[in-house]
Amino acid sequence: MKFYDLKTREHVDIPEGKIQKKKIVRKTKSGEQVRHQLIGDHGGRSVYKFVGKADYDKLNVPEVK
């Protein structure tokens, strides 16, 4: 899966074995906002990517709390 590495400013390809997923929930005035984040390991550093709920649900990787 493609991620963007902010440090090197280039796109990197991370295999699914090195990806984890995480739900981020925050409270707003009108309720709760849920964001779906993927975390990839690239050379010992973490790279992040926000995805939609459909992509988050169909990806079969471990979930981080």
CHARMM internal coordinates of N, CA and C (Angstrom, degrees):
IC EDIT
DIST 1 N 1 CA 1.4386
DIST 1 CA 1 C 1.5255
ANGL 1 N 1 CA 1 C 108.06
DIST 1 C 2 N 1.3108
ANGL 1 CA 1 C 2 N 116.82
DIHE 1 N 1 CA 1 C 2 N 142.32
DIST 2 N 2 CA 1.4617
ANGL 1 C 2 N 2 CA 121.38
DIHE 1 CA 1 C 2 N 2 CA -178.15
DIST 2 CA 2 C 1.5242
ANGL 2 N 2 CA 2 C 111.25
DIHE 1 C 2 N 2 CA 2 C -84.09
DIST 2 C 3 N 1.3237
ANGL 2 CA 2 C 3 N 115.21
DIHE 2 N 2 CA 2 C 3 N 133.88
DIST 3 N 3 CA 1.4539
ANGL 2 C 3 N 3 CA 123.86
DIHE 2 CA 2 C 3 N 3 CA 173.73
DIST 3 CA 3 C 1.5208
ANGL 3 N 3 CA 3 C 107.39
DIHE 2 C 3 N 3 CA 3 C -126.30
DIST 3 C 4 N 1.3161
ANGL 3 CA 3 C 4 N 117.39
DIHE 3 N 3 CA 3 C 4 N 161.89
DIST 4 N 4 CA 1.4570
ANGL 3 C 4 N 4 CA 121.44
DIHE 3 CA 3 C 4 N 4 CA 174.45
DIST 4 CA 4 C 1.5189
ANGL 4 N 4 CA 4 C 108.21
DIHE 3 C 4 N 4 CA 4 C -108.76
DIST 4 C 5 N 1.3280
ANGL 4 CA 4 C 5 N 117.59
DIHE 4 N 4 CA 4 C 5 N 121.31
DIST 5 N 5 CA 1.4521
ANGL 4 C 5 N 5 CA 123.35
DIHE 4 CA 4 C 5 N 5 CA 179.75
DIST 5 CA 5 C 1.5247
ANGL 5 N 5 CA 5 C 108.30
DIHE 4 C 5 N 5 CA 5 C -88.68
DIST 5 C 6 N 1.3327
ANGL 5 CA 5 C 6 N 116.79
DIHE 5 N 5 CA 5 C 6 N 112.56
DIST 6 N 6 CA 1.4606
ANGL 5 C 6 N 6 CA 121.12
DIHE 5 CA 5 C 6 N 6 CA -177.03
DIST 6 CA 6 C 1.5221
ANGL 6 N 6 CA 6 C 112.84
DIHE 5 C 6 N 6 CA 6 C -68.10
DIST 6 C 7 N 1.3088
ANGL 6 CA 6 C 7 N 117.32
DIHE 6 N 6 CA 6 C 7 N -31.08
DIST 7 N 7 CA 1.4637
ANGL 6 C 7 N 7 CA 120.30
DIHE 6 CA 6 C 7 N 7 CA -177.44
DIST 7 CA 7 C 1.5340
ANGL 7 N 7 CA 7 C 111.28
DIHE 6 C 7 N 7 CA 7 C -70.45
DIST 7 C 8 N 1.3194
ANGL 7 CA 7 C 8 N 117.13
DIHE 7 N 7 CA 7 C 8 N -46.69
DIST 8 N 8 CA 1.4672
ANGL 7 C 8 N 8 CA 120.44
DIHE 7 CA 7 C 8 N 8 CA -179.14
DIST 8 CA 8 C 1.5247
ANGL 8 N 8 CA 8 C 112.40
DIHE 7 C 8 N 8 CA 8 C -92.39
DIST 8 C 9 N 1.3282
ANGL 8 CA 8 C 9 N 117.66
DIHE 8 N 8 CA 8 C 9 N -8.77
DIST 9 N 9 CA 1.4623
ANGL 8 C 9 N 9 CA 124.77
DIHE 8 CA 8 C 9 N 9 CA 179.84
DIST 9 CA 9 C 1.5222
ANGL 9 N 9 CA 9 C 112.17
DIHE 8 C 9 N 9 CA 9 C 55.85
DIST 9 C 10 N 1.3149
ANGL 9 CA 9 C 10 N 115.01
DIHE 9 N 9 CA 9 C 10 N 50.11
DIST 10 N 10 CA 1.4581
ANGL 9 C 10 N 10 CA 120.41
DIHE 9 CA 9 C 10 N 10 CA 176.61
DIST 10 CA 10 C 1.5211
ANGL 10 N 10 CA 10 C 109.76
DIHE 9 C 10 N 10 CA 10 C -147.78
DIST 10 C 11 N 1.3238
ANGL 10 CA 10 C 11 N 115.65
DIHE 10 N 10 CA 10 C 11 N 159.16
DIST 11 N 11 CA 1.4560
ANGL 10 C 11 N 11 CA 121.16
DIHE 10 CA 10 C 11 N 11 CA 176.24
DIST 11 CA 11 C 1.5182
ANGL 11 N 11 CA 11 C 109.01
DIHE 10 C 11 N 11 CA 11 C -80.40
DIST 11 C 12 N 1.3272
ANGL 11 CA 11 C 12 N 116.39
DIHE 11 N 11 CA 11 C 12 N 137.64
DIST 12 N 12 CA 1.4589
ANGL 11 C 12 N 12 CA 121.94
DIHE 11 CA 11 C 12 N 12 CA 178.31
DIST 12 CA 12 C 1.5262
ANGL 12 N 12 CA 12 C 108.65
DIHE 11 C 12 N 12 CA 12 C -126.04
DIST 12 C 13 N 1.3097
ANGL 12 CA 12 C 13 N 116.12
DIHE 12 N 12 CA 12 C 13 N 150.69
DIST 13 N 13 CA 1.4600
ANGL 12 C 13 N 13 CA 121.76
DIHE 12 CA 12 C 13 N 13 CA 179.37
DIST 13 CA 13 C 1.5234
ANGL 13 N 13 CA 13 C 108.37
DIHE 12 C 13 N 13 CA 13 C -104.48
DIST 13 C 14 N 1.3402
ANGL 13 CA 13 C 14 N 116.71
DIHE 13 N 13 CA 13 C 14 N 119.13
DIST 14 N 14 CA 1.4661
ANGL 13 C 14 N 14 CA 123.01
DIHE 13 CA 13 C 14 N 14 CA -177.58
DIST 14 CA 14 C 1.5261
ANGL 14 N 14 CA 14 C 108.24
DIHE 13 C 14 N 14 CA 14 C -109.24
DIST 14 C 15 N 1.3480
ANGL 14 CA 14 C 15 N 118.41
DIHE 14 N 14 CA 14 C 15 N 127.71
DIST 15 N 15 CA 1.4709
ANGL 14 C 15 N 15 CA 119.65
DIHE 14 CA 14 C 15 N 15 CA 176.40
DIST 15 CA 15 C 1.5299
ANGL 15 N 15 CA 15 C 111.33
DIHE 14 C 15 N 15 CA 15 C -69.40
DIST 15 C 16 N 1.3183
ANGL 15 CA 15 C 16 N 117.08
DIHE 15 N 15 CA 15 C 16 N 153.67
DIST 16 N 16 CA 1.4704
ANGL 15 C 16 N 16 CA 121.31
DIHE 15 CA 15 C 16 N 16 CA -176.70
DIST 16 CA 16 C 1.5211
ANGL 16 N 16 CA 16 C 112.84
DIHE 15 C 16 N 16 CA 16 C -61.05
DIST 16 C 17 N 1.3122
ANGL 16 CA 16 C 17 N 118.48
DIHE 16 N 16 CA 16 C 17 N -23.68
DIST 17 N 17 CA 1.4580
ANGL 16 C 17 N 17 CA 121.44
DIHE 16 CA 16 C 17 N 17 CA 178.85
DIST 17 CA 17 C 1.5182
ANGL 17 N 17 CA 17 C 113.90
DIHE 16 C 17 N 17 CA 17 C -67.86
DIST 17 C 18 N 1.3213
ANGL 17 CA 17 C 18 N 116.99
DIHE 17 N 17 CA 17 C 18 N -17.51
DIST 18 N 18 CA 1.4613
ANGL 17 C 18 N 18 CA 121.69
DIHE 17 CA 17 C 18 N 18 CA -178.68
DIST 18 CA 18 C 1.5269
ANGL 18 N 18 CA 18 C 112.40
DIHE 17 C 18 N 18 CA 18 C -110.94
DIST 18 C 19 N 1.3331
ANGL 18 CA 18 C 19 N 116.29
DIHE 18 N 18 CA 18 C 19 N 20.79
DIST 19 N 19 CA 1.4675
ANGL 18 C 19 N 19 CA 121.22
DIHE 18 CA 18 C 19 N 19 CA -179.08
DIST 19 CA 19 C 1.5216
ANGL 19 N 19 CA 19 C 109.58
DIHE 18 C 19 N 19 CA 19 C -114.74
DIST 19 C 20 N 1.3364
ANGL 19 CA 19 C 20 N 115.74
DIHE 19 N 19 CA 19 C 20 N 140.43
DIST 20 N 20 CA 1.4536
ANGL 19 C 20 N 20 CA 123.06
DIHE 19 CA 19 C 20 N 20 CA 172.09
DIST 20 CA 20 C 1.5243
ANGL 20 N 20 CA 20 C 107.22
DIHE 19 C 20 N 20 CA 20 C -126.17
DIST 20 C 21 N 1.3299
ANGL 20 CA 20 C 21 N 116.21
DIHE 20 N 20 CA 20 C 21 N 161.83
DIST 21 N 21 CA 1.4572
ANGL 20 C 21 N 21 CA 119.44
DIHE 20 CA 20 C 21 N 21 CA 178.75
DIST 21 CA 21 C 1.5140
ANGL 21 N 21 CA 21 C 110.64
DIHE 20 C 21 N 21 CA 21 C -125.03
DIST 21 C 22 N 1.3451
ANGL 21 CA 21 C 22 N 115.46
DIHE 21 N 21 CA 21 C 22 N 154.59
DIST 22 N 22 CA 1.4627
ANGL 21 C 22 N 22 CA 120.97
DIHE 21 CA 21 C 22 N 22 CA -175.72
DIST 22 CA 22 C 1.5212
ANGL 22 N 22 CA 22 C 109.59
DIHE 21 C 22 N 22 CA 22 C -150.60
DIST 22 C 23 N 1.3511
ANGL 22 CA 22 C 23 N 115.39
DIHE 22 N 22 CA 22 C 23 N 136.90
DIST 23 N 23 CA 1.4640
ANGL 22 C 23 N 23 CA 121.23
DIHE 22 CA 22 C 23 N 23 CA 174.22
DIST 23 CA 23 C 1.5253
ANGL 23 N 23 CA 23 C 108.08
DIHE 22 C 23 N 23 CA 23 C -95.92
DIST 23 C 24 N 1.3125
ANGL 23 CA 23 C 24 N 116.03
DIHE 23 N 23 CA 23 C 24 N 132.83
DIST 24 N 24 CA 1.4578
ANGL 23 C 24 N 24 CA 121.09
DIHE 23 CA 23 C 24 N 24 CA 177.32
DIST 24 CA 24 C 1.5245
ANGL 24 N 24 CA 24 C 107.09
DIHE 23 C 24 N 24 CA 24 C -113.95
DIST 24 C 25 N 1.3258
ANGL 24 CA 24 C 25 N 116.50
DIHE 24 N 24 CA 24 C 25 N 119.62
DIST 25 N 25 CA 1.4652
ANGL 24 C 25 N 25 CA 122.03
DIHE 24 CA 24 C 25 N 25 CA -178.17
DIST 25 CA 25 C 1.5212
ANGL 25 N 25 CA 25 C 108.03
DIHE 24 C 25 N 25 CA 25 C -116.05
DIST 25 C 26 N 1.3312
ANGL 25 CA 25 C 26 N 116.17
DIHE 25 N 25 CA 25 C 26 N 128.70
DIST 26 N 26 CA 1.4560
ANGL 25 C 26 N 26 CA 119.82
DIHE 25 CA 25 C 26 N 26 CA 176.36
DIST 26 CA 26 C 1.5176
ANGL 26 N 26 CA 26 C 109.70
DIHE 25 C 26 N 26 CA 26 C -135.12
DIST 26 C 27 N 1.3149
ANGL 26 CA 26 C 27 N 114.88
DIHE 26 N 26 CA 26 C 27 N 150.73
DIST 27 N 27 CA 1.4564
ANGL 26 C 27 N 27 CA 120.21
DIHE 26 CA 26 C 27 N 27 CA -178.46
DIST 27 CA 27 C 1.5207
ANGL 27 N 27 CA 27 C 109.55
DIHE 26 C 27 N 27 CA 27 C -89.28
DIST 27 C 28 N 1.3191
ANGL 27 CA 27 C 28 N 115.02
DIHE 27 N 27 CA 27 C 28 N 138.18
DIST 28 N 28 CA 1.4564
ANGL 27 C 28 N 28 CA 121.99
DIHE 27 CA 27 C 28 N 28 CA 175.29
DIST 28 CA 28 C 1.5271
ANGL 28 N 28 CA 28 C 107.93
DIHE 27 C 28 N 28 CA 28 C -123.53
DIST 28 C 29 N 1.3093
ANGL 28 CA 28 C 29 N 116.59
DIHE 28 N 28 CA 28 C 29 N 178.74
DIST 29 N 29 CA 1.4658
ANGL 28 C 29 N 29 CA 120.07
DIHE 28 CA 28 C 29 N 29 CA 178.66
DIST 29 CA 29 C 1.5263
ANGL 29 N 29 CA 29 C 112.00
DIHE 28 C 29 N 29 CA 29 C -60.24
DIST 29 C 30 N 1.3327
ANGL 29 CA 29 C 30 N 115.87
DIHE 29 N 29 CA 29 C 30 N -37.98
DIST 30 N 30 CA 1.4548
ANGL 29 C 30 N 30 CA 119.76
DIHE 29 CA 29 C 30 N 30 CA -174.42
DIST 30 CA 30 C 1.5249
ANGL 30 N 30 CA 30 C 114.13
DIHE 29 C 30 N 30 CA 30 C -96.37
DIST 30 C 31 N 1.3259
ANGL 30 CA 30 C 31 N 118.20
DIHE 30 N 30 CA 30 C 31 N 7.52
DIST 31 N 31 CA 1.4634
ANGL 30 C 31 N 31 CA 119.86
DIHE 30 CA 30 C 31 N 31 CA 179.02
DIST 31 CA 31 C 1.5118
ANGL 31 N 31 CA 31 C 111.79
DIHE 30 C 31 N 31 CA 31 C 143.21
DIST 31 C 32 N 1.3194
ANGL 31 CA 31 C 32 N 115.90
DIHE 31 N 31 CA 31 C 32 N -137.29
DIST 32 N 32 CA 1.4553
ANGL 31 C 32 N 32 CA 121.22
DIHE 31 CA 31 C 32 N 32 CA 179.93
DIST 32 CA 32 C 1.5162
ANGL 32 N 32 CA 32 C 110.72
DIHE 31 C 32 N 32 CA 32 C -118.56
DIST 32 C 33 N 1.3245
ANGL 32 CA 32 C 33 N 115.63
DIHE 32 N 32 CA 32 C 33 N 145.15
DIST 33 N 33 CA 1.4535
ANGL 32 C 33 N 33 CA 121.96
DIHE 32 CA 32 C 33 N 33 CA 175.35
DIST 33 CA 33 C 1.5297
ANGL 33 N 33 CA 33 C 107.87
DIHE 32 C 33 N 33 CA 33 C -113.47
DIST 33 C 34 N 1.3149
ANGL 33 CA 33 C 34 N 116.53
DIHE 33 N 33 CA 33 C 34 N 130.15
DIST 34 N 34 CA 1.4691
ANGL 33 C 34 N 34 CA 121.50
DIHE 33 CA 33 C 34 N 34 CA 179.64
DIST 34 CA 34 C 1.5238
ANGL 34 N 34 CA 34 C 107.70
DIHE 33 C 34 N 34 CA 34 C -114.22
DIST 34 C 35 N 1.3356
ANGL 34 CA 34 C 35 N 115.87
DIHE 34 N 34 CA 34 C 35 N 126.44
DIST 35 N 35 CA 1.4645
ANGL 34 C 35 N 35 CA 121.46
DIHE 34 CA 34 C 35 N 35 CA 175.33
DIST 35 CA 35 C 1.5160
ANGL 35 N 35 CA 35 C 107.97
DIHE 34 C 35 N 35 CA 35 C -117.45
DIST 35 C 36 N 1.3120
ANGL 35 CA 35 C 36 N 116.62
DIHE 35 N 35 CA 35 C 36 N 147.34
DIST 36 N 36 CA 1.4566
ANGL 35 C 36 N 36 CA 122.75
DIHE 35 CA 35 C 36 N 36 CA -177.15
DIST 36 CA 36 C 1.5206
ANGL 36 N 36 CA 36 C 108.28
DIHE 35 C 36 N 36 CA 36 C -113.20
DIST 36 C 37 N 1.3270
ANGL 36 CA 36 C 37 N 116.15
DIHE 36 N 36 CA 36 C 37 N 120.18
DIST 37 N 37 CA 1.4511
ANGL 36 C 37 N 37 CA 122.14
DIHE 36 CA 36 C 37 N 37 CA -173.01
DIST 37 CA 37 C 1.5263
ANGL 37 N 37 CA 37 C 111.16
DIHE 36 C 37 N 37 CA 37 C -120.88
DIST 37 C 38 N 1.3245
ANGL 37 CA 37 C 38 N 116.35
DIHE 37 N 37 CA 37 C 38 N 141.05
DIST 38 N 38 CA 1.4588
ANGL 37 C 38 N 38 CA 122.13
DIHE 37 CA 37 C 38 N 38 CA 172.31
DIST 38 CA 38 C 1.5189
ANGL 38 N 38 CA 38 C 107.81
DIHE 37 C 38 N 38 CA 38 C -109.56
DIST 38 C 39 N 1.3307
ANGL 38 CA 38 C 39 N 116.59
DIHE 38 N 38 CA 38 C 39 N 139.76
DIST 39 N 39 CA 1.4542
ANGL 38 C 39 N 39 CA 122.49
DIHE 38 CA 38 C 39 N 39 CA -179.23
DIST 39 CA 39 C 1.5238
ANGL 39 N 39 CA 39 C 107.19
DIHE 38 C 39 N 39 CA 39 C -121.33
DIST 39 C 40 N 1.3205
ANGL 39 CA 39 C 40 N 116.46
DIHE 39 N 39 CA 39 C 40 N 121.33
DIST 40 N 40 CA 1.4582
ANGL 39 C 40 N 40 CA 121.39
DIHE 39 CA 39 C 40 N 40 CA 179.97
DIST 40 CA 40 C 1.5174
ANGL 40 N 40 CA 40 C 110.75
DIHE 39 C 40 N 40 CA 40 C -113.38
DIST 40 C 41 N 1.3263
ANGL 40 CA 40 C 41 N 116.73
DIHE 40 N 40 CA 40 C 41 N 151.47
DIST 41 N 41 CA 1.4620
ANGL 40 C 41 N 41 CA 122.20
DIHE 40 CA 40 C 41 N 41 CA 177.99
DIST 41 CA 41 C 1.5224
ANGL 41 N 41 CA 41 C 108.46
DIHE 40 C 41 N 41 CA 41 C -103.32
DIST 41 C 42 N 1.3244
ANGL 41 CA 41 C 42 N 116.25
DIHE 41 N 41 CA 41 C 42 N 116.37
DIST 42 N 42 CA 1.4689
ANGL 41 C 42 N 42 CA 121.58
DIHE 41 CA 41 C 42 N 42 CA -179.11
DIST 42 CA 42 C 1.5242
ANGL 42 N 42 CA 42 C 109.27
DIHE 41 C 42 N 42 CA 42 C -124.43
DIST 42 C 43 N 1.3142
ANGL 42 CA 42 C 43 N 116.50
DIHE 42 N 42 CA 42 C 43 N 98.40
DIST 43 N 43 CA 1.4615
ANGL 42 C 43 N 43 CA 120.74
DIHE 42 CA 42 C 43 N 43 CA 177.82
DIST 43 CA 43 C 1.5125
ANGL 43 N 43 CA 43 C 113.57
DIHE 42 C 43 N 43 CA 43 C 64.71
DIST 43 C 44 N 1.3271
ANGL 43 CA 43 C 44 N 117.97
DIHE 43 N 43 CA 43 C 44 N 35.28
DIST 44 N 44 CA 1.4608
ANGL 43 C 44 N 44 CA 121.61
DIHE 43 CA 43 C 44 N 44 CA -179.94
DIST 44 CA 44 C 1.5175
ANGL 44 N 44 CA 44 C 114.34
DIHE 43 C 44 N 44 CA 44 C 86.80
DIST 44 C 45 N 1.3089
ANGL 44 CA 44 C 45 N 117.80
DIHE 44 N 44 CA 44 C 45 N -3.34
DIST 45 N 45 CA 1.4660
ANGL 44 C 45 N 45 CA 121.89
DIHE 44 CA 44 C 45 N 45 CA 176.96
DIST 45 CA 45 C 1.5230
ANGL 45 N 45 CA 45 C 109.42
DIHE 44 C 45 N 45 CA 45 C -112.73
DIST 45 C 46 N 1.3045
ANGL 45 CA 45 C 46 N 115.86
DIHE 45 N 45 CA 45 C 46 N 153.00
DIST 46 N 46 CA 1.4613
ANGL 45 C 46 N 46 CA 120.54
DIHE 45 CA 45 C 46 N 46 CA 179.25
DIST 46 CA 46 C 1.5192
ANGL 46 N 46 CA 46 C 110.26
DIHE 45 C 46 N 46 CA 46 C -92.33
DIST 46 C 47 N 1.3213
ANGL 46 CA 46 C 47 N 115.64
DIHE 46 N 46 CA 46 C 47 N 137.65
DIST 47 N 47 CA 1.4596
ANGL 46 C 47 N 47 CA 122.40
DIHE 46 CA 46 C 47 N 47 CA 171.48
DIST 47 CA 47 C 1.5222
ANGL 47 N 47 CA 47 C 106.80
DIHE 46 C 47 N 47 CA 47 C -120.99
DIST 47 C 48 N 1.3290
ANGL 47 CA 47 C 48 N 116.37
DIHE 47 N 47 CA 47 C 48 N 144.96
DIST 48 N 48 CA 1.4578
ANGL 47 C 48 N 48 CA 121.94
DIHE 47 CA 47 C 48 N 48 CA -171.98
DIST 48 CA 48 C 1.5210
ANGL 48 N 48 CA 48 C 110.65
DIHE 47 C 48 N 48 CA 48 C -121.38
DIST 48 C 49 N 1.3440
ANGL 48 CA 48 C 49 N 114.41
DIHE 48 N 48 CA 48 C 49 N 153.41
DIST 49 N 49 CA 1.4544
ANGL 48 C 49 N 49 CA 120.62
DIHE 48 CA 48 C 49 N 49 CA 178.22
DIST 49 CA 49 C 1.5231
ANGL 49 N 49 CA 49 C 108.34
DIHE 48 C 49 N 49 CA 49 C -152.82
DIST 49 C 50 N 1.3272
ANGL 49 CA 49 C 50 N 116.89
DIHE 49 N 49 CA 49 C 50 N 132.38
DIST 50 N 50 CA 1.4603
ANGL 49 C 50 N 50 CA 121.10
DIHE 49 CA 49 C 50 N 50 CA 174.82
DIST 50 CA 50 C 1.5190
ANGL 50 N 50 CA 50 C 108.29
DIHE 49 C 50 N 50 CA 50 C -93.85
DIST 50 C 51 N 1.3387
ANGL 50 CA 50 C 51 N 115.67
DIHE 50 N 50 CA 50 C 51 N 136.12
DIST 51 N 51 CA 1.4640
ANGL 50 C 51 N 51 CA 121.79
DIHE 50 CA 50 C 51 N 51 CA -178.93
DIST 51 CA 51 C 1.5272
ANGL 51 N 51 CA 51 C 108.64
DIHE 50 C 51 N 51 CA 51 C -131.92
DIST 51 C 52 N 1.3135
ANGL 51 CA 51 C 52 N 115.76
DIHE 51 N 51 CA 51 C 52 N 168.57
DIST 52 N 52 CA 1.4535
ANGL 51 C 52 N 52 CA 121.73
DIHE 51 CA 51 C 52 N 52 CA 176.61
DIST 52 CA 52 C 1.5272
ANGL 52 N 52 CA 52 C 111.42
DIHE 51 C 52 N 52 CA 52 C -77.77
DIST 52 C 53 N 1.3192
ANGL 52 CA 52 C 53 N 115.48
DIHE 52 N 52 CA 52 C 53 N 167.20
DIST 53 N 53 CA 1.4682
ANGL 52 C 53 N 53 CA 121.15
DIHE 52 CA 52 C 53 N 53 CA -177.86
DIST 53 CA 53 C 1.5269
ANGL 53 N 53 CA 53 C 111.74
DIHE 52 C 53 N 53 CA 53 C -61.74
DIST 53 C 54 N 1.3276
ANGL 53 CA 53 C 54 N 118.16
DIHE 53 N 53 CA 53 C 54 N -38.84
DIST 54 N 54 CA 1.4697
ANGL 53 C 54 N 54 CA 121.22
DIHE 53 CA 53 C 54 N 54 CA -178.44
DIST 54 CA 54 C 1.5279
ANGL 54 N 54 CA 54 C 111.10
DIHE 53 C 54 N 54 CA 54 C -63.48
DIST 54 C 55 N 1.3334
ANGL 54 CA 54 C 55 N 117.20
DIHE 54 N 54 CA 54 C 55 N -44.82
DIST 55 N 55 CA 1.4675
ANGL 54 C 55 N 55 CA 120.51
DIHE 54 CA 54 C 55 N 55 CA 178.12
DIST 55 CA 55 C 1.5187
ANGL 55 N 55 CA 55 C 110.99
DIHE 54 C 55 N 55 CA 55 C -66.80
DIST 55 C 56 N 1.3273
ANGL 55 CA 55 C 56 N 116.46
DIHE 55 N 55 CA 55 C 56 N -37.63
DIST 56 N 56 CA 1.4652
ANGL 55 C 56 N 56 CA 121.92
DIHE 55 CA 55 C 56 N 56 CA 179.63
DIST 56 CA 56 C 1.5306
ANGL 56 N 56 CA 56 C 110.57
DIHE 55 C 56 N 56 CA 56 C -62.99
DIST 56 C 57 N 1.3201
ANGL 56 CA 56 C 57 N 116.42
DIHE 56 N 56 CA 56 C 57 N -44.78
DIST 57 N 57 CA 1.4606
ANGL 56 C 57 N 57 CA 120.89
DIHE 56 CA 56 C 57 N 57 CA -177.05
DIST 57 CA 57 C 1.5291
ANGL 57 N 57 CA 57 C 113.24
DIHE 56 C 57 N 57 CA 57 C -70.31
DIST 57 C 58 N 1.3260
ANGL 57 CA 57 C 58 N 118.00
DIHE 57 N 57 CA 57 C 58 N -35.27
DIST 58 N 58 CA 1.4665
ANGL 57 C 58 N 58 CA 118.87
DIHE 57 CA 57 C 58 N 58 CA -176.92
DIST 58 CA 58 C 1.5291
ANGL 58 N 58 CA 58 C 112.86
DIHE 57 C 58 N 58 CA 58 C -82.21
DIST 58 C 59 N 1.3177
ANGL 58 CA 58 C 59 N 118.65
DIHE 58 N 58 CA 58 C 59 N -12.66
DIST 59 N 59 CA 1.4578
ANGL 58 C 59 N 59 CA 121.31
DIHE 58 CA 58 C 59 N 59 CA 178.82
DIST 59 CA 59 C 1.5323
ANGL 59 N 59 CA 59 C 109.40
DIHE 58 C 59 N 59 CA 59 C -80.82
DIST 59 C 60 N 1.3256
ANGL 59 CA 59 C 60 N 116.24
DIHE 59 N 59 CA 59 C 60 N 125.18
DIST 60 N 60 CA 1.4535
ANGL 59 C 60 N 60 CA 121.76
DIHE 59 CA 59 C 60 N 60 CA -175.24
DIST 60 CA 60 C 1.5421
ANGL 60 N 60 CA 60 C 109.81
DIHE 59 C 60 N 60 CA 60 C -100.48
DIST 60 C 61 N 1.3462
ANGL 60 CA 60 C 61 N 115.81
DIHE 60 N 60 CA 60 C 61 N 75.57
DIST 61 N 61 CA 1.4715
ANGL 60 C 61 N 61 CA 122.67
DIHE 60 CA 60 C 61 N 61 CA 179.05
DIST 61 CA 61 C 1.5250
ANGL 61 N 61 CA 61 C 107.58
DIHE 60 C 61 N 61 CA 61 C -132.07
DIST 61 C 62 N 1.3560
ANGL 61 CA 61 C 62 N 117.97
DIHE 61 N 61 CA 61 C 62 N 161.79
DIST 62 N 62 CA 1.4740
ANGL 61 C 62 N 62 CA 119.58
DIHE 61 CA 61 C 62 N 62 CA -179.08
DIST 62 CA 62 C 1.5227
ANGL 62 N 62 CA 62 C 112.04
DIHE 61 C 62 N 62 CA 62 C -65.05
DIST 62 C 63 N 1.3338
ANGL 62 CA 62 C 63 N 114.78
DIHE 62 N 62 CA 62 C 63 N 149.14
DIST 63 N 63 CA 1.4650
ANGL 62 C 63 N 63 CA 121.61
DIHE 62 CA 62 C 63 N 63 CA -179.84
DIST 63 CA 63 C 1.5366
ANGL 63 N 63 CA 63 C 109.42
DIHE 62 C 63 N 63 CA 63 C -103.17
DIST 63 C 64 N 1.3280
ANGL 63 CA 63 C 64 N 115.22
DIHE 63 N 63 CA 63 C 64 N 135.35
DIST 64 N 64 CA 1.4642
ANGL 63 C 64 N 64 CA 122.78
DIHE 63 CA 63 C 64 N 64 CA 178.84
DIST 64 CA 64 C 1.5188
ANGL 64 N 64 CA 64 C 107.70
DIHE 63 C 64 N 64 CA 64 C -97.23
DIST 64 C 65 N 1.3171
ANGL 64 CA 64 C 65 N 117.04
DIHE 64 N 64 CA 64 C 65 N 140.17
DIST 65 N 65 CA 1.4712
ANGL 64 C 65 N 65 CA 121.05
DIHE 64 CA 64 C 65 N 65 CA 177.50
DIST 65 CA 65 C 1.5018
ANGL 65 N 65 CA 65 C 111.86
DIHE 64 C 65 N 65 CA 65 C -88.91
END
COOR INIT
IC SEED 1 N 1 CA 1 C
IC BUILD
